[in-house]
Amino acid sequence: MVGSNLLATLLAMRDWRRGVPSLAYIPIDEDEDHGSPPNTGDDIESTYGLQPFNCNLYERGREIGRLTRVFGAIANIMAEGTFPPVRPYMPRLSEGVVCVPFDLDQLAEELLHGTPQETVALAKLGVDGLSRGWVMSLYQAVERAKVAPDLPLLERLRIISEEGDGFDHALPTHRLAERVKEGLTKNGRQPLGEALPRDWSLADRFYKHPLVIAANLEQGKDRYTAFKIMHRMAYTVLKRNEPKFVPVSISTPEDIAEWRKRGAVEFWGEIGKPVGDEYHVDRLFVDLDPRNGFPLDDLKVVALEAYRRVSEHEWVDPEQVYLHWTGGKGFHIIGHFRHGLFVRWRW
């Protein structure tokens, strides 16, 4: 039997990860909002009788999220055959079903940020002042706009931020809106392998989108392609050659579909391209990964300094430098050379 206290905690955590407000805000009159996020439904504390006890849903979410992540890490090192190699066909996490161990990492992220998985990437941008409530407000603005539903949230949000349709009204101040736009430009270019592998239907829709197909074909037409391949639905491995010592190239939509069937969740273009018997490198690539417990906050400082130095490099076009956040594990910095510049190697 489940005690009432434990049941209240489980129900509160369920609503917490769905983005339900922890405490409802009721304005004094229609013209006064005090800069608070909109109420998206019944609040958690009042619904489950937690309000008089001064509970801290954020801290409890972090505690349970850390424990869930440990369980997921244990599952990842268990022997093959302990559980099916791929997630069984059943309702998704967003539909209220937790499939163990496949959904544990995703569930831990939702508990940590207190938002649905669709909005975790936005919550992880680290924009100052962008609280959980404002994350949900932006998410609702994107849903109302009904823009490019097959694209990930950050891409959809970038579109409405440029068009201004509902974006500014979803946030309390112009300064916060500008910080979010800056975060989307500098940090919002997340490698897709971090966001898509837990929802194969979303990944399929994304890679079938005409614009995505065209972008991958454009990237692969004159340079080799690498892939992140999902292994046991637990982690990704990088694949560059097929067969051994023969680099992969993609030239048709059928090539993209075939690699998707083989588990590719991310398509990478090399920083150079073959030209006859030479190889021309036309961009810089910096990979920053934390080692031996190096703090993420310190890594962000290093990444910003590396970003600045790459931007100021005499070979690099400062308008073509991108900082990718790899989902909390590190950063990639890519700086395209100025037009016509490249470094030549002979095979």
C-alpha positions in Angstrom: 0.0 0.0 0.0 1.1 3.6 -0.7 0.9 6.1 2.1 -0.8 9.5 1.5 2.5 11.4 1.9 4.3 9.3 -0.8 1.3 9.4 -3.1 1.2 13.2 -2.8 4.9 13.4 -3.6 4.5 11.2 -6.7 1.5 13.1 -8.0 3.3 16.4 -7.4 6.4 15.2 -9.3 4.2 14.0 -12.1 2.7 17.5 -12.5 6.0 19.2 -11.9 7.6 17.5 -14.9 4.6 18.4 -17.0 5.1 22.1 -16.3 2.1 22.6 -14.1 2.5 25.8 -12.0 3.7 25.1 -8.4 1.5 27.9 -7.1 -1.2 29.6 -9.0 -1.1 33.3 -9.5 -4.3 35.2 -9.4 -4.1 38.9 -10.4 -5.8 41.6 -8.4 -7.5 43.0 -11.5 -7.3 42.4 -15.3 -4.7 45.2 -15.8 -2.3 44.0 -13.1 0.0 41.0 -13.7 3.1 41.8 -11.6 5.3 40.2 -14.3 4.3 36.7 -13.3 4.0 33.8 -15.7 0.5 32.9 -16.8 -1.4 30.3 -14.9 -1.6 27.1 -17.0 -4.0 25.2 -14.8 -4.5 24.1 -11.2 -1.4 24.6 -9.2 0.5 21.7 -7.6 0.7 22.9 -4.0 -3.0 23.7 -3.6 -4.1 20.5 -5.4 -2.2 18.1 -3.2 -2.4 20.0 0.1 1.3 21.0 0.2 0.9 24.7 0.5 0.8 25.0 4.3 4.0 23.0 4.6 6.4 25.3 2.7 7.5 22.5 0.3 10.3 23.0 -2.2 9.4 21.2 -5.4 12.6 22.4 -7.1 14.8 20.7 -4.5 12.7 17.6 -4.4 12.8 17.4 -8.2 16.6 17.6 -8.2 16.9 14.9 -5.5 14.6 12.4 -7.4 16.1 13.4 -10.7 19.7 12.6 -9.5 18.4 9.2 -8.2 16.7 8.5 -11.5 19.9 9.3 -13.4 21.9 6.9 -11.3 19.4 4.1 -12.1 19.8 5.0 -15.8 23.6 4.8 -15.5 23.4 1.4 -13.9 21.1 0.2 -16.7 23.6 1.4 -19.3 26.4 -0.9 -18.0 24.3 -4.0 -17.6 25.0 -7.0 -19.8 23.3 -7.2 -23.2 20.2 -9.3 -23.1 19.2 -8.0 -19.7 16.5 -6.0 -21.4 15.4 -5.5 -25.1 17.9 -3.7 -27.3 15.3 -1.0 -28.3 12.4 0.5 -26.5 9.3 -1.6 -26.9 6.4 -0.1 -28.8 4.2 1.5 -26.1 2.9 4.9 -25.1 5.6 7.6 -24.8 6.8 9.3 -21.6 4.7 12.3 -22.6 1.6 10.1 -22.5 2.2 9.1 -18.9 4.1 5.8 -19.3 7.6 5.4 -18.0 9.4 2.5 -19.8 12.3 1.3 -17.6 15.2 1.6 -18.3 14.8 3.3 -21.6 13.0 6.5 -20.3 15.1 7.1 -17.1 17.5 9.7 -18.5 14.7 11.6 -20.1 12.6 11.4 -17.0 15.5 12.7 -14.9 15.8 15.8 -17.2 12.1 16.5 -16.8 12.3 16.3 -13.0 15.4 18.5 -12.9 14.0 21.3 -14.9 10.3 20.8 -14.1 9.2 21.0 -17.7 8.1 18.5 -20.4 10.8 17.0 -22.6 9.9 19.2 -25.5 11.0 22.3 -23.5 14.1 20.9 -21.7 16.4 22.3 -24.5 15.0 25.7 -23.8 15.3 25.4 -20.0 19.0 24.4 -20.5 19.9 27.5 -22.4 20.8 29.1 -19.0 19.3 32.5 -19.9 19.3 34.7 -16.8 15.7 35.4 -15.6 14.1 32.7 -17.7 12.3 30.8 -15.0 10.4 27.6 -15.3 7.1 29.5 -15.7 8.5 31.7 -18.5 9.8 28.6 -20.3 6.3 27.2 -20.3 4.9 30.5 -21.5 7.3 30.5 -24.5 6.3 26.9 -25.2 2.6 27.8 -25.3 3.4 30.8 -27.6 5.1 28.4 -30.0 2.2 26.0 -29.9 -0.3 28.7 -30.5 1.7 30.0 -33.5 1.6 26.5 -35.1 4.9 27.2 -36.9 6.8 24.3 -38.4 5.5 21.6 -36.0 7.9 19.0 -37.3 11.0 21.0 -36.2 12.5 20.9 -32.6 11.3 23.6 -30.2 14.4 25.8 -30.4 14.1 26.1 -34.1 10.4 26.9 -33.9 11.1 29.4 -31.2 13.8 31.1 -33.3 11.3 31.5 -36.1 8.7 33.2 -34.1 11.3 35.4 -32.3 12.4 36.7 -35.7 8.8 37.2 -36.8 7.7 38.7 -33.4 4.4 36.8 -33.6 3.5 36.1 -30.0 7.2 36.0 -28.8 7.4 39.4 -27.0 3.9 38.9 -25.4 5.0 35.7 -23.8 7.7 37.4 -21.7 7.4 40.1 -19.1 10.2 42.5 -20.2 11.9 43.5 -23.4 15.3 42.8 -21.8 14.4 39.2 -21.1 13.2 38.8 -24.6 16.5 40.1 -25.9 18.5 37.7 -23.7 16.4 34.8 -24.9 17.0 35.8 -28.5 20.8 36.1 -27.8 20.7 32.7 -26.1 18.9 31.1 -29.1 21.6 32.6 -31.5 24.7 31.7 -29.5 23.7 28.6 -27.5 20.6 27.2 -29.1 22.3 25.3 -31.9 22.3 22.0 -30.1 23.5 18.8 -31.9 20.4 16.9 -32.6 21.7 13.7 -31.1 21.1 15.1 -27.7 17.4 16.0 -28.3 16.0 13.5 -30.7 17.0 9.9 -29.9 14.4 9.4 -27.1 11.5 10.1 -29.5 12.0 8.2 -32.8 8.8 9.5 -34.3 10.1 13.1 -33.9 13.4 12.1 -35.4 11.7 10.5 -38.3 9.5 13.5 -39.0 12.5 15.8 -38.6 14.7 13.9 -41.1 11.9 13.6 -43.6 11.3 17.4 -43.6 12.2 18.8 -47.1 14.3 21.6 -45.6 16.3 19.1 -43.5 16.9 16.8 -46.4 18.1 19.7 -48.6 20.4 20.9 -45.8 22.0 17.5 -45.3 22.5 17.0 -49.1 24.0 20.4 -49.4 26.4 19.6 -46.5 27.3 16.2 -48.0 27.7 17.1 -51.6 31.4 17.9 -51.5 32.6 16.6 -48.1 32.4 13.3 -46.2 29.7 12.8 -43.6 29.9 11.3 -40.1 27.0 10.1 -38.0 26.1 9.6 -34.4 24.5 6.2 -34.2 22.3 5.2 -31.2 23.6 2.0 -29.6 21.1 0.0 -27.4 19.1 3.2 -27.1 21.5 4.2 -24.3 24.4 6.1 -25.9 25.7 7.2 -29.2 28.8 6.0 -31.2 30.5 8.0 -34.0 30.7 6.3 -37.4 32.7 7.8 -40.3 33.6 4.9 -42.6 31.7 2.3 -44.5 33.4 -0.1 -45.2 36.6 0.2 -43.2 38.9 3.1 -44.3 36.3 4.3 -46.9 34.7 7.6 -45.8 30.9 7.9 -46.0 29.3 10.4 -48.4 25.6 11.1 -48.9 24.2 12.3 -52.2 20.5 11.3 -52.3 17.5 11.4 -50.0 17.7 7.6 -50.0 21.1 7.7 -48.4 19.7 9.8 -45.5 16.7 7.4 -45.1 19.1 4.4 -45.0 21.3 5.9 -42.3 18.2 6.8 -40.3 17.2 3.1 -40.4 20.6 2.2 -39.1 20.1 4.4 -36.0 21.6 7.8 -37.1 20.4 10.6 -34.9 22.9 13.2 -36.0 24.6 14.1 -39.3 28.0 15.8 -39.2 29.9 17.3 -42.1 33.8 17.2 -42.0 35.7 20.5 -41.6 37.3 19.8 -44.9 36.6 18.3 -48.3 38.5 16.2 -50.9 39.6 18.1 -54.0 41.4 15.7 -56.4 44.4 14.3 -54.7 44.3 17.0 -52.0 42.2 17.8 -48.9 41.1 21.3 -48.2 40.2 22.4 -44.7 38.0 25.4 -44.6 36.9 25.9 -41.0 38.2 25.5 -37.4 36.6 23.1 -34.9 37.2 23.2 -31.1 35.8 20.4 -28.9 35.5 21.2 -25.2 34.6 18.3 -22.9 34.7 18.4 -19.1 37.2 16.0 -17.6 37.8 14.7 -14.1 34.8 16.6 -12.6 35.7 20.0 -14.2 32.8 22.3 -13.2 30.4 23.2 -16.0 30.3 26.9 -15.0 34.1 27.1 -15.5 33.8 25.2 -18.8 31.3 27.9 -19.9 33.9 30.6 -19.2 36.6 28.6 -21.2 34.1 28.1 -24.1 33.3 31.8 -24.3 37.0 32.7 -24.3 37.6 30.1 -27.0 34.6 31.5 -28.9 36.1 35.0 -28.7 39.5 33.9 -29.9 38.1 31.9 -32.8 36.0 34.9 -33.8 39.0 37.1 -33.8 41.3 34.7 -35.8 42.5 36.3 -39.0 41.4 33.3 -41.1 37.9 33.2 -39.7 34.7 35.1 -40.8 33.4 36.5 -37.5 29.8 36.3 -38.8 30.2 32.5 -39.3 31.2 31.3 -35.9 28.8 29.0 -34.0 28.9 27.8 -30.4 27.0 24.5 -29.9 26.1 23.2 -26.5 26.2 19.4 -26.5 23.4 19.0 -24.0 25.3 19.6 -20.8 28.4 17.5 -21.6 30.5 20.1 -23.3 30.7 22.6 -26.2 31.7 22.6 -29.9 32.9 25.8 -31.5 32.9 26.0 -35.3 34.5 28.9 -37.2 34.2 29.1 -41.0 37.2 30.6 -42.9 36.8 33.8 -44.8 35.6 33.3 -48.4 38.2 31.6 -50.5 40.6 30.6 -47.6 41.5 27.0 -46.9 44.5 24.8 -45.8 45.7 22.3 -48.4 47.0 18.8 -47.7 48.0 16.2 -50.2 46.8 12.6 -49.7 
